[in-house]
Amino acid sequence: MSVNDLTPKTFTKKDGASLLAQMLFEEATSVHFFVGQSINAAHQGLPIDITMKLKLVESLAANLRKMGKDVVIDYD
């Protein structure tokens, strides 16, 4: 499976990531992201920074738009 493949998939797993993917990619017609920009103290020392988070949201939004979904991003 290619990361560029945006064709519909069947998500059979019941973990949180699979359920979210199913909702975003198969069920939603519009998505509204509310993105906080605070530093999470629990992530200190991990290779996660605000830039990475923002790029991930932008990439996800771009792919959802390619699938014809209406996407809004609000930054807090």
ROSEKE-445966 format. One record per residue (C-alpha): x, y, z; residue number from 0. Coordinates in Angstrom, 3 decimals. Layout:
BEGIN
         u         v         w  resi
         X         Y         Z   NUM
...
This chain:
BEGIN
         u         v         w  resi
     0.000     0.000     0.000     0
     1.321     3.412    -0.985     1
     1.102     6.477     1.262     2
    -0.164     8.321    -1.833     3
    -3.058     5.881    -2.390     4
    -6.249     7.728    -1.457     5
    -8.696     5.049    -2.601     6
   -11.272     3.883    -0.031     7
   -10.094     1.208     2.392     8
   -11.847    -1.085     4.800     9
   -10.720    -0.654     8.382    10
   -11.481    -3.782    10.381    11
    -9.431    -3.109    13.490    12
   -11.156    -1.541    16.480    13
    -8.241     0.420    17.941    14
    -8.482     4.204    18.222    15
    -6.305     4.965    15.190    16
    -8.291     2.633    12.914    17
   -11.630     3.989    14.115    18
   -10.439     7.568    13.573    19
    -9.131     6.712    10.094    20
   -12.455     5.087     9.203    21
   -14.338     8.173    10.382    22
   -12.079    10.646     8.568    23
   -11.592     8.777     5.303    24
   -14.831     6.840     4.867    25
   -17.621     8.581     6.758    26
   -16.850    12.298     7.035    27
   -17.857    14.769     4.353    28
   -16.369    17.722     6.226    29
   -13.717    17.913     8.923    30
   -12.966    20.785    11.300    31
    -9.602    20.544    13.083    32
    -9.002    22.537    16.261    33
    -5.217    22.562    16.675    34
    -3.623    23.697    19.907    35
    -0.105    25.083    19.823    36
     0.858    24.619    23.460    37
     3.879    22.592    24.456    38
     2.847    19.289    26.049    39
     4.999    18.661    29.138    40
     4.470    14.904    28.736    41
     6.284    15.047    25.383    42
     9.470    16.642    26.768    43
    12.482    14.655    25.589    44
    10.548    13.015    22.724    45
    11.209    13.840    19.062    46
     7.830    15.594    18.810    47
     7.715    19.335    18.300    48
     5.065    21.873    17.347    49
     6.379    22.137    13.786    50
     6.006    18.401    13.261    51
     2.450    18.470    14.617    52
     1.426    21.391    12.403    53
     2.940    19.775     9.288    54
     1.095    16.537    10.055    55
    -2.240    18.352    10.336    56
    -1.592    20.250     7.082    57
    -0.661    17.022     5.276    58
    -3.744    15.220     6.583    59
    -5.944    18.161     5.580    60
    -4.435    18.235     2.069    61
    -5.135    14.526     1.575    62
    -8.687    14.869     2.843    63
    -9.242    17.756     0.414    64
    -7.917    15.593    -2.444    65
   -10.643    13.133    -1.502    66
   -13.229    15.890    -1.944    67
   -13.820    16.629     1.731    68
   -14.384    20.113     3.112    69
   -11.615    20.817     5.642    70
   -11.223    23.754     8.042    71
    -8.276    24.212    10.400    72
    -8.475    26.525    13.411    73
    -5.243    27.190    15.298    74
    -5.488    28.063    18.981    75
